């Protein structure tokens, strides 16, 4: 696959680097012609990968966009709270854009981006990767075929996985709402969006419960220091000890550029956020939450996000008037049981596809490229308009959790 389109990358963290690697591998080295990233090592990595000249290497997104339009497409993987100003400026300059989810950290900012995208008349794709995941694509086809009849109720589990929670949402960039956004928005807008897509109807009202239960001072072991390497009395049994999480060959350190060499790693853990005791940081986002939704035709949907699993992925159950369906993203298996006629039972295995989110991430950017080259916005499954619709459910659910009441979507 080749493309003549050029890209400007805003943010070279894990997601931005992944998209740059996809472009270098699947399309062409050199398609990323500019990079904005405050970390000099990450910035240099992208520059080397795509042969970006020094004058197109920027320390911040605003410096990059101050240069005017220097590429065809912006890949916007800045932090959540920077989405609005960076997206609005890119749209003003006439860029097409891949915008990492969530749209923004407030509903007003989400609306502003959606309105600006409509005015710009460029093609914008919001990175709701699950809509491009082969398991969900197959589930969507099965629902549209009518095999299980009309949808009555749906249940989805998002298994964040306990170490992932400790890394990203306790110690990491997304652990504190003041620096990022609330958990349901930053992590689970994926899930609310795919459920909204599968139901294909209007959500009427929501109710939600959840809290930060475990990763808090109340659960700190007796005598535990503020940092794992300062002599923790439960080092041997605690799964969150920093050297276990970041010192392993395939540990989480690889996602944030931490060295594997213990002698180099230890000083960084003694000073940086990833060496903190997970029970004694400034994290405040929830570690478990449930959402109940009612849609226009009476369909009921429940969603559970939890840190407390030993696996990561999604488990989906759909109850229809004529059948039942189960799916799991990590095993890539779908099971269908029909009630009527021959009562057919089928187990479907979805072939493995390389890439993040079960091979969906390469399809996200590939679909955007196809839409731009064909000048056909309908090819993109996740534009700002339908993303805004599912984001409203997320904001309503969080209002429900905080206020302890059912929230009608009409309130938004």
C-alpha positions in Angstrom: 0.0 0.0 0.0 1.3 3.4 -0.9 -0.1 6.9 -0.5 0.9 10.3 -1.8 -0.6 12.0 1.3 1.7 13.6 3.9 1.2 13.7 7.6 2.0 16.0 10.5 2.2 14.1 13.9 1.2 16.1 17.0 2.3 14.0 20.0 4.8 11.2 19.8 3.7 9.2 22.8 2.7 5.5 22.5 -0.3 6.1 20.2 1.4 8.7 18.0 4.5 6.5 17.6 2.3 3.5 16.7 0.6 5.4 13.9 4.0 6.7 12.7 5.3 3.1 12.6 2.2 2.0 10.7 2.7 4.7 8.1 6.4 3.8 7.8 5.8 0.1 7.4 2.5 -0.2 5.5 2.6 3.0 3.4 6.0 4.7 3.0 8.8 6.0 5.0 8.7 9.8 4.7 5.0 10.2 4.7 5.3 11.8 8.1 6.9 15.1 7.2 6.7 16.9 10.5 6.5 16.0 14.2 5.6 18.0 17.4 6.7 16.4 20.7 8.1 18.0 23.8 10.2 14.9 24.7 13.4 15.2 22.6 14.1 11.4 22.4 10.6 10.6 21.2 10.8 13.5 18.7 14.1 12.2 17.4 12.8 8.7 17.0 10.0 9.8 14.7 12.3 12.1 12.8 14.8 9.3 12.2 12.0 6.9 11.2 10.6 9.2 8.5 13.7 11.3 7.6 12.1 14.5 9.0 14.4 17.5 8.6 15.3 19.6 11.7 13.2 22.5 10.6 10.1 20.3 10.7 10.8 19.0 14.3 8.8 21.0 16.8 8.7 21.1 20.6 4.9 21.7 20.7 1.8 21.4 18.7 1.3 25.2 18.5 4.8 25.7 17.1 4.0 23.2 14.4 0.7 24.7 13.4 2.2 28.2 13.5 4.0 27.1 10.3 0.8 27.0 8.4 -0.3 23.9 6.4 2.8 21.8 5.8 1.1 18.4 5.2 -2.2 17.0 4.1 -3.3 15.3 7.4 -2.8 16.0 11.1 -2.5 13.0 13.4 -3.6 14.5 16.6 -2.5 12.4 19.6 -1.9 15.3 22.0 -3.1 14.9 25.6 -6.9 15.1 26.1 -7.0 18.6 27.4 -5.1 19.8 24.3 -7.5 18.3 21.8 -9.7 21.4 21.5 -7.1 24.1 20.8 -5.0 21.9 18.5 -7.9 20.4 16.6 -9.6 23.8 16.0 -6.3 25.3 14.8 -5.7 22.4 12.5 -9.2 22.6 11.0 -8.8 26.3 10.5 -5.7 25.6 8.4 -7.6 23.1 6.2 -6.1 19.9 7.5 -7.7 16.5 7.3 -7.3 14.9 10.7 -7.1 11.7 12.7 -8.1 12.7 16.2 -7.4 10.4 19.1 -10.3 9.6 21.4 -11.8 11.2 23.4 -12.9 14.1 21.2 -12.1 16.4 24.2 -12.3 16.5 27.9 -15.6 18.5 28.2 -18.8 18.3 26.4 -18.6 21.9 25.3 -15.2 21.3 23.8 -16.5 18.2 22.0 -19.3 20.2 20.5 -16.9 23.0 19.4 -14.7 20.4 17.6 -17.7 18.8 15.9 -19.0 22.2 14.8 -15.5 23.2 13.5 -15.2 20.0 11.5 -18.5 20.6 9.8 -17.5 24.2 8.9 -14.0 23.0 7.6 -15.5 20.4 5.3 -12.4 18.4 5.6 -12.4 14.7 6.5 -11.9 13.9 10.2 -11.8 10.5 11.8 -12.1 10.1 15.6 -10.0 7.1 16.7 -12.7 4.8 18.1 -10.8 1.7 17.1 -13.4 -0.8 18.2 -15.6 0.1 15.3 -12.8 -1.2 13.0 -12.1 -4.4 15.1 -12.8 -7.5 13.1 -14.7 -9.1 16.0 -17.1 -6.2 16.2 -17.4 -5.9 12.5 -18.5 -9.6 12.4 -21.0 -9.0 15.3 -22.4 -6.0 13.4 -22.9 -8.1 10.3 -24.6 -10.9 12.3 -27.0 -8.4 13.9 -27.9 -6.8 10.6 -28.5 -10.3 9.1 -31.4 -10.8 11.6 -30.1 -14.1 12.9 -30.9 -13.3 16.5 -33.9 -11.1 15.7 -34.4 -7.7 17.4 -32.0 -6.7 20.2 -33.6 -6.9 23.6 -30.6 -6.5 25.9 -26.8 -6.2 25.7 -24.0 -6.5 28.2 -20.4 -5.6 27.8 -17.4 -6.1 30.1 -14.2 -4.0 29.6 -11.5 -5.9 31.3 -8.8 -3.2 31.8 -6.5 -5.7 33.6 -5.1 -4.9 37.0 -1.5 -4.1 35.9 -2.7 -1.9 33.0 -4.8 0.0 35.5 -1.8 0.5 37.8 0.4 1.7 35.0 -1.8 4.0 33.0 -4.6 5.0 35.4 -2.8 5.1 38.8 0.9 6.0 38.2 0.6 7.2 34.6 -0.7 10.2 32.7 -4.3 9.3 33.1 -4.5 8.6 36.8 -5.5 12.1 37.8 -8.6 13.7 36.4 -7.2 17.2 36.7 -4.4 16.3 34.3 -6.5 14.3 31.9 -10.2 13.5 32.2 -12.5 11.1 34.0 -12.1 7.4 33.5 -15.2 6.6 31.5 -14.3 9.3 29.0 -10.6 8.6 28.5 -10.7 4.8 28.6 -14.2 3.7 28.0 -15.7 6.1 25.4 -14.5 3.3 23.0 -17.0 0.9 24.6 -19.9 3.2 24.9 -19.3 4.2 21.3 -19.3 0.6 20.0 -22.4 -0.3 22.0 -24.1 2.8 20.6 -23.1 1.7 17.1 -24.3 -1.9 17.5 -27.7 -0.8 18.9 -28.0 1.8 16.1 -30.7 3.7 18.0 -31.1 6.8 20.2 -30.1 6.5 23.9 -32.8 7.9 26.1 -31.5 7.7 29.7 -28.6 6.4 31.7 -27.7 5.5 35.3 -24.2 4.8 36.6 -22.3 3.8 39.7 -18.6 3.5 40.4 -15.7 4.7 42.6 -12.0 4.5 43.3 -12.0 1.5 45.7 -8.7 -0.3 45.8 -5.9 1.9 44.5 -6.0 4.3 47.5 -4.3 4.9 50.8 -6.9 2.8 52.6 -5.4 -0.3 51.0 -1.7 0.6 51.5 0.1 -2.3 53.3 1.3 -1.5 56.8 4.7 0.1 56.6 4.7 0.5 52.8 7.0 3.4 51.8 5.9 6.1 49.3 8.2 4.4 46.7 8.5 0.7 46.0 12.3 0.7 46.0 12.6 2.2 49.5 12.2 -1.1 51.3 8.6 -2.3 50.9 7.7 -5.0 53.4 5.3 -6.7 50.9 7.6 -6.6 47.9 7.6 -10.3 47.3 3.8 -10.6 47.2 2.7 -7.3 45.7 2.0 -7.6 42.0 2.4 -3.8 41.6 6.0 -3.5 42.8 7.7 -1.3 40.3 10.6 -3.6 39.5 8.1 -6.4 38.7 6.0 -4.2 36.5 8.8 -2.3 34.7 11.9 -4.5 35.1 10.6 -7.6 33.3 11.7 -8.2 29.7 8.2 -7.7 28.4 7.2 -5.2 31.2 5.2 -2.0 30.8 8.4 0.1 30.7 8.6 -0.5 27.0 5.5 1.7 26.5 7.1 4.7 28.1 10.7 4.3 27.1 12.1 3.0 30.3 15.4 1.1 30.0 15.6 -2.6 30.6 19.0 -2.5 32.3 18.2 -2.6 36.1 21.1 -0.2 36.8 19.6 2.4 34.5 16.0 1.6 35.5 16.4 1.9 39.3 17.3 5.6 39.4 14.3 6.5 37.2 12.0 4.5 39.4 13.4 6.2 42.5 12.6 9.6 41.1 9.8 9.3 38.5 6.1 8.5 38.8 6.4 4.9 37.8 8.3 4.1 41.0 5.5 5.3 43.4 3.5 3.0 45.6 0.2 2.5 43.7 -1.7 3.0 47.0 0.0 6.4 47.7 -0.1 8.5 44.5 -2.3 11.4 43.6 -4.6 9.3 41.4 -8.3 9.9 41.7 -10.1 8.3 38.7 -12.4 5.3 39.4 -11.1 1.7 39.2 -14.5 0.2 38.6 -17.8 1.6 37.1 -21.0 0.3 35.7 -23.4 2.1 33.3 -27.0 1.2 32.5 -28.6 2.6 29.3 -32.1 2.5 27.9 -32.6 3.1 24.2 -35.6 4.4 22.2 -37.1 1.0 21.4 -36.8 -0.3 24.9 -33.5 -2.0 24.5 -31.5 -2.1 27.7 -27.7 -2.1 27.7 -25.2 -2.5 30.6 -21.5 -1.8 30.6 -18.9 -2.7 33.2 -15.4 -1.3 33.4 -13.2 -2.9 35.9 -9.5 -3.0 36.7 -9.8 -6.3 38.5 -9.2 -8.9 35.9 -6.1 -11.0 35.0 -6.8 -10.5 31.3 -7.5 -7.5 29.0 -10.2 -7.2 26.4 -13.9 -7.1 25.9 -16.6 -9.7 26.6 -19.9 -9.0 24.8 -23.4 -10.7 25.3 -26.4 -9.8 23.1 -29.9 -11.2 23.8 -32.2 -11.1 20.8 -35.8 -12.1 20.2 -34.7 -15.0 18.1 -31.3 -15.9 19.4 -28.3 -15.2 21.7 -24.7 -14.1 20.8 -21.5 -14.0 22.8 -18.1 -12.5 21.7 -14.7 -12.0 23.1 -12.1 -9.8 21.6 -9.1 -11.4 23.3 -10.0 -14.9 22.0 -11.5 -13.6 18.8 -14.4 -16.0 19.1 -18.1 -15.5 18.5 -20.9 -17.9 19.5 -24.4 -17.7 18.1 -27.4 -19.8 19.3 -30.7 -19.4 17.4 -34.0 -20.1 19.2 -36.3 -20.6 16.1 -36.5 -23.1 13.3 -33.5 -25.5 13.4 -32.1 -23.8 16.5 -28.8 -23.5 14.8 -25.6 -23.2 16.9 -22.4 -21.8 15.4 -19.0 -21.0 16.8 -17.0 -18.5 14.7 -13.3 -17.8 15.0 -12.1 -14.5 13.6 -8.6 -14.7 12.0 -5.8 -12.8 13.8 -4.9 -9.4 12.3 -1.7 -7.7 13.2 -1.8 -4.3 15.0 -3.2 -2.6 18.0 -6.8 -3.2 19.2 -6.9 -6.6 17.5 -5.6 -5.2 14.2 -8.1 -2.3 14.2 -5.6 0.6 14.5 -4.0 0.0 11.0 -7.6 0.0 9.6 -8.4 3.3 11.3 -5.6 5.1 9.5 -6.0 3.1 6.3 -9.7 3.9 6.1 -9.0 7.6 6.6 -6.4 7.5 3.8 -8.9 5.8 1.5 -11.6 8.4 2.4 -9.3 11.3 1.6 -8.0 9.8 -1.6 -11.5 9.1 -2.9 -12.9 12.3 -1.4 -15.7 10.2 0.2 -16.2 11.1 3.9 -18.7 8.2 4.3 -15.9 5.7 4.2 -14.9 6.9 7.7 -17.0 5.0 10.3 -16.2 7.5 13.1 -16.7 11.1 12.1 -17.1 13.9 14.7 -20.9 13.8 14.4 -21.4 10.2 15.4 -18.6 10.4 17.9 -20.3 13.4 19.6 -23.5 11.4 19.9 -21.8 8.6 21.8 -19.7 11.1 23.8 -23.0 12.6 25.1 -23.9 9.2 26.6 -20.5 9.2 28.4 -21.0 12.6 29.8 -24.5 11.8 30.9 -23.3 8.6 32.6 -20.6 10.5 34.5 -23.2 13.1 35.6 -25.4 10.2 36.8 -22.5 8.7 38.8 -21.6 11.9 40.5 -25.2 13.1 41.2 -26.6 9.7 42.1 -29.6 9.8 39.7 -30.9 8.8 36.4 -29.9 11.3 33.7 -32.0 11.8 30.5 -30.0 12.5 27.4 -32.4 15.4 26.7 -30.7 17.2 29.6 -27.6 17.5 27.5 
